[in-house]
């Protein structure tokens, strides 16, 4: 068997016998095996906390995990997060409340808004017992503008007040609340069936509509009107309800209230209205937008929109019904509503509408119907 030169086989080394005694071992650092190949230093055994120490910059021979400040700090942060996190919360790094809690919070906010709205609405209703609103929803929505001036109901002709009750709401002084449920149910059924309204709105319903709503004829608007009128009837008495109605009802394209209407059409204060003129005014209430002042005074239904026949038909209907009602009952319904005495017997006051409002005089001059 051929033997190669040591130069050709550098990796092959001969093994010598291992010394058995100290005397047999050389003094030059012999390791026990002269054929052992020098190798890289073997790293010391490492524990898990040594790896963690290298990762977080802590001495590998530092304290045990429970003593390392970084691990204690992370544990404390995690415990603080767990304490702040609500029961059932998400563990994604954000302290978000769970879904039931969010629902409860939303319900609480909605409840607070409803309570505040109810309180504000109740205060508004109560204020109507003494305060005359400067405007109404109907007046604000009128593109032709609004001309209105309030007058105490005591300074309004009893002929006119009796005609209003007879034409609009004969049960006003004798009914508890804004309406009866039987009538309301019959009206709702007629509306849903597309039939004619069997009874019409009561005065409290019309006041609520004039003050807060619009002319929309939807079921939703009528339901809101019923609720507002019921609340209004609890806040004000019949006398004040009648006063609000005659002061904010519409009597012409831009006329609101009996003060402006009596001076515009008949050149007289509302306390002096006779029966025939009072009946003509209440006849305008169902359709007040298709009439104008006649030259020299009175009602003229020859208007530009060609709908004057509609307003005229309502006036004729009132002339056929209301006078007989007044002859039969007189002023008793007015007194039962809380308005006693006659308008002419009331002492004069600054707000009795005994002189023509300047805005009415300007309107008559602009139309050229003086």
C-alpha positions in Angstrom: 0.0 0.0 0.0 1.6 3.3 -1.1 2.1 6.0 1.4 1.7 9.6 0.4 3.9 12.5 1.4 2.8 14.6 4.4 2.7 17.6 1.9 0.1 15.8 -0.2 -2.1 14.8 2.8 -2.1 17.8 5.2 -5.3 16.7 6.9 -4.1 13.3 7.9 -2.2 13.0 11.2 -1.0 10.1 13.1 -2.4 9.3 16.5 0.0 8.7 19.3 -0.6 6.7 22.3 -2.1 8.6 25.2 0.0 9.1 28.1 -1.2 7.4 31.3 0.8 9.3 33.8 1.8 12.8 34.4 5.3 12.0 33.6 4.4 10.7 30.2 2.7 14.0 29.2 4.8 16.8 27.6 4.9 20.2 29.3 4.1 22.2 26.1 0.3 22.2 26.5 -0.4 18.7 25.3 -4.1 18.1 25.4 -4.1 14.4 25.6 -4.5 13.8 21.9 -1.8 15.0 19.6 -4.0 14.4 16.5 -6.9 16.7 17.7 -7.6 19.5 15.3 -7.8 22.9 17.0 -11.4 24.0 16.9 -13.4 27.3 17.6 -14.1 28.1 21.2 -17.3 26.5 22.5 -19.7 29.1 23.8 -20.9 28.7 27.3 -24.3 27.2 27.9 -27.0 29.9 27.6 -30.2 30.2 29.5 -33.5 31.8 28.2 -32.8 34.9 30.2 -29.4 35.2 28.6 -31.1 35.4 25.2 -33.5 37.9 26.5 -30.7 39.9 28.0 -28.9 40.0 24.7 -32.1 41.1 23.0 -32.8 43.9 25.4 -29.3 45.0 26.0 -28.9 43.5 29.5 -25.8 41.7 30.7 -26.1 38.0 29.9 -25.0 37.2 33.4 -27.4 39.5 34.9 -30.2 38.7 37.3 -32.9 36.1 36.8 -36.0 37.1 34.8 -38.1 38.0 37.8 -35.4 40.4 38.9 -34.8 42.1 35.5 -36.2 45.6 35.4 -37.3 45.4 31.7 -39.4 42.4 32.3 -40.9 43.9 35.5 -41.8 47.1 33.6 -43.5 45.2 30.9 -45.4 43.1 33.4 -46.5 46.2 35.2 -47.7 47.9 31.9 -49.6 44.8 31.0 -51.3 44.6 34.4 -52.2 48.3 34.2 -53.7 47.8 30.7 -55.7 44.8 32.1 -57.1 47.0 34.9 -58.1 49.8 32.5 -59.6 47.5 29.9 -63.4 47.0 30.5 -64.7 43.5 30.9 -65.0 41.8 27.6 -62.9 44.5 25.8 -60.7 43.9 22.9 -57.1 43.0 23.4 -55.7 44.7 20.3 -53.8 47.5 22.0 -56.7 49.8 22.2 -58.9 50.3 25.2 -62.2 50.1 23.3 -65.5 49.4 25.2 -67.4 46.3 24.2 -70.4 46.5 22.0 -73.1 46.3 24.7 -71.4 49.2 26.5 -71.3 51.3 23.3 -75.0 50.6 22.9 -75.7 51.7 26.4 -73.7 54.8 26.0 -75.5 55.6 22.7 -78.9 55.0 24.4 -77.9 57.2 27.2 -76.9 60.1 24.9 -80.2 59.7 22.9 -82.1 59.7 26.2 -80.4 62.9 27.3 -81.2 64.6 24.0 -84.9 63.5 24.3 -85.1 64.7 27.9 -83.6 68.1 27.0 -85.9 68.4 24.0 -89.0 67.6 26.1 -88.0 70.1 28.7 -87.4 72.9 26.2 -90.7 72.1 24.4 -92.6 72.1 27.8 -91.1 75.5 28.6 -92.1 76.8 25.2 -95.7 75.6 25.7 -95.9 77.1 29.1 -94.6 80.4 27.9 -97.5 80.6 25.5 -99.7 81.2 28.4 -98.4 84.8 28.6 -96.1 85.5 25.6 -97.3 86.3 22.1 -94.8 84.7 19.6 -93.1 87.3 17.3 -93.6 84.9 14.4 -94.8 81.4 13.6 -93.8 78.5 11.4 -96.6 79.4 8.9 -95.6 83.1 8.8 -91.9 82.3 8.4 -92.6 80.0 5.5 -94.8 82.5 3.6 -92.9 83.8 0.5 -95.2 86.9 0.4 -94.1 87.9 3.9 -96.3 88.3 7.0 -98.3 91.2 8.4 -99.6 90.5 11.9 -100.3 92.4 15.1 -101.7 90.8 18.3 -104.7 92.1 20.2 -106.1 90.9 23.5 -109.1 88.7 23.0 -111.2 90.9 25.2 -110.9 93.6 22.6 -112.3 91.4 19.8 -115.9 91.6 18.8 -118.0 88.9 20.4 -119.7 88.4 17.0 -116.4 87.4 15.6 -115.5 85.1 18.5 -118.9 83.4 18.4 -118.5 83.0 14.6 -115.0 81.4 15.0 -116.2 78.9 17.6 -119.3 78.0 15.5 -117.3 77.6 12.3 -114.1 76.0 13.5 -114.6 74.1 16.8 -118.0 74.2 18.4 -116.9 71.8 21.2 -113.9 73.9 22.3 -115.5 75.2 25.6 -117.0 71.8 26.4 -114.2 69.4 25.6 -111.4 68.2 27.8 -108.2 68.2 25.8 -107.4 69.1 22.2 -109.7 66.5 20.6 -111.7 63.4 21.3 -110.2 60.0 20.5 -113.3 58.9 18.6 -113.1 61.9 16.2 -109.3 61.4 15.8 -109.7 57.7 14.9 -112.4 58.6 12.4 -110.2 61.2 10.8 -107.2 58.9 10.7 -109.3 56.2 8.9 -110.7 58.7 6.4 -107.2 60.0 5.7 -105.7 56.5 5.1 -108.7 55.6 2.9 -108.4 58.8 0.9 -111.8 60.0 1.9 -112.9 63.5 3.0 -112.1 64.6 6.5 -115.4 64.0 8.5 -114.8 66.7 11.2 -111.7 68.8 10.5 -109.0 70.0 12.8 -110.0 71.5 16.2 -108.8 74.9 17.2 -106.0 73.5 19.4 -104.8 71.4 16.5 -104.9 74.4 14.2 -103.0 76.6 16.7 -100.3 73.9 17.1 -100.0 73.6 13.3 -99.8 77.4 12.8 -97.2 77.9 15.4 -94.9 74.9 14.9 -95.6 73.1 11.6 -96.3 73.6 7.9 -99.1 72.8 5.4 -97.9 69.3 4.6 -100.7 66.8 4.5 -98.8 63.7 5.4 -99.8 61.2 8.1 -96.5 62.0 9.9 -97.3 65.7 10.1 -100.8 65.0 11.3 -99.5 62.7 14.1 -97.0 65.3 15.2 -99.8 67.9 15.2 -102.0 65.7 17.4 -99.2 65.3 19.9 -98.3 69.0 20.0 -102.0 70.1 20.3 -102.5 67.7 23.2 -99.5 69.2 25.0 -100.6 72.7 24.2 -104.1 72.0 25.6 -102.6 71.0 28.9 -100.5 74.2 29.0 -103.1 76.9 28.1 -106.8 77.3 28.9 -109.6 77.8 26.4 -109.5 81.6 26.6 -105.8 81.7 25.7 -106.2 79.1 23.0 -108.9 81.2 21.4 -106.7 84.3 21.7 -103.8 82.6 20.1 -106.0 81.3 17.3 -107.6 84.6 16.3 -104.2 86.4 16.4 -102.2 84.0 14.3 -104.8 82.5 11.9 -104.3 83.5 8.2 -106.9 85.8 6.6 -105.2 86.7 3.3 -102.1 86.0 1.2 -99.9 87.9 3.7 -102.4 88.8 6.5 -102.4 87.1 9.9 -104.6 87.8 12.9 -108.0 89.6 13.2 -106.4 93.0 14.0 -104.8 93.3 10.5 -107.7 91.6 8.7 -110.5 93.8 10.1 -108.6 97.0 9.2 -107.5 95.7 5.8 -110.8 94.5 4.5 -113.4 96.6 6.4 -111.5 99.7 7.7 -112.5 99.1 11.3 -111.0 97.8 14.5 -111.8 94.2 15.5 -113.9 95.2 18.4 -116.5 96.8 16.1 -117.0 93.9 13.6 -120.8 93.2 13.0 -122.1 89.7 12.4 -122.0 89.8 8.5 -118.4 91.0 8.4 -117.3 88.7 11.1 -118.9 85.7 9.2 -117.0 86.8 6.0 -113.7 86.8 7.8 -114.2 83.3 9.4 -115.2 82.1 5.9 -111.7 82.9 4.7 -110.0 80.6 7.3 -110.1 77.4 5.2 -108.7 79.0 2.1 -107.2 82.5 2.8 -104.8 82.7 -0.1 -107.1 83.6 -3.0 -108.7 86.9 -1.9 -107.7 90.5 -1.9 -109.2 93.8 -0.7 -111.9 95.3 -2.9 -111.6 99.0 -3.8 -113.1 100.9 -1.0 -113.2 97.8 1.3 -114.7 94.4 1.3 -113.6 91.0 -0.3 -112.5 90.7 -3.9 -112.1 87.1 -5.3 -111.0 88.2 -8.8 -107.3 87.4 -8.1 -104.5 86.7 -10.5 -104.1 83.0 -9.7 -107.7 82.3 -10.8 -108.4 80.4 -7.6 -110.7 83.0 -6.1 -113.7 80.8 -6.5 -112.2 78.5 -3.8 -112.1 81.2 -1.2 -115.5 82.5 -2.2 -117.1 79.1 -1.8 -115.9 78.8 1.8 -117.2 82.3 2.5 -120.6 81.4 1.1 -120.7 78.2 3.1 -120.0 80.2 6.3 -122.7 82.7 5.5 -125.2 79.9 5.1 -124.4 78.2 8.4 -122.8 80.5 11.0 -125.4 83.2 11.5 -128.1 80.7 12.4 -125.7 79.2 15.0 -125.0 82.6 16.5 -128.8 83.4 16.7 -129.4 80.1 18.5 -126.6 80.2 21.0 -125.7 83.9 21.2 -122.4 84.6 23.0 -122.8 81.7 25.5 -120.0 79.6 23.9 -117.7 82.7 24.1 -118.4 83.1 27.8 -118.0 79.4 28.4 -114.5 79.7 26.8 -113.6 82.3 29.4 -114.2 85.6 27.6 -116.8 87.6 29.5 -118.4 91.0 28.8 -118.4 92.9 25.5 -115.5 94.3 23.6 -116.9 97.8 23.6 -117.0 97.7 27.4 -113.3 97.1 27.8 -111.0 100.1 28.8 -108.7 101.4 26.2 -105.2 100.1 26.1 -102.1 100.5 23.9 -102.5 97.1 22.3 -106.3 97.1 21.6 -105.8 97.7 17.9 -108.1 100.7 18.0 -106.0 102.4 15.2 -105.0 101.1 11.8 -101.5 99.4 11.9 -99.1 101.4 9.7 -98.1 98.2 7.8 -101.8 97.7 6.8 -102.1 101.3 5.6 -99.0 100.9 3.5 -100.3 97.7 2.0 -103.6 99.3 1.0 -101.8 102.3 -0.5 -99.5 100.0 -2.5 -102.5 98.1 -3.9 -104.4 101.3 -4.6 -107.6 100.1 -3.0 -108.2 102.8 -0.4 
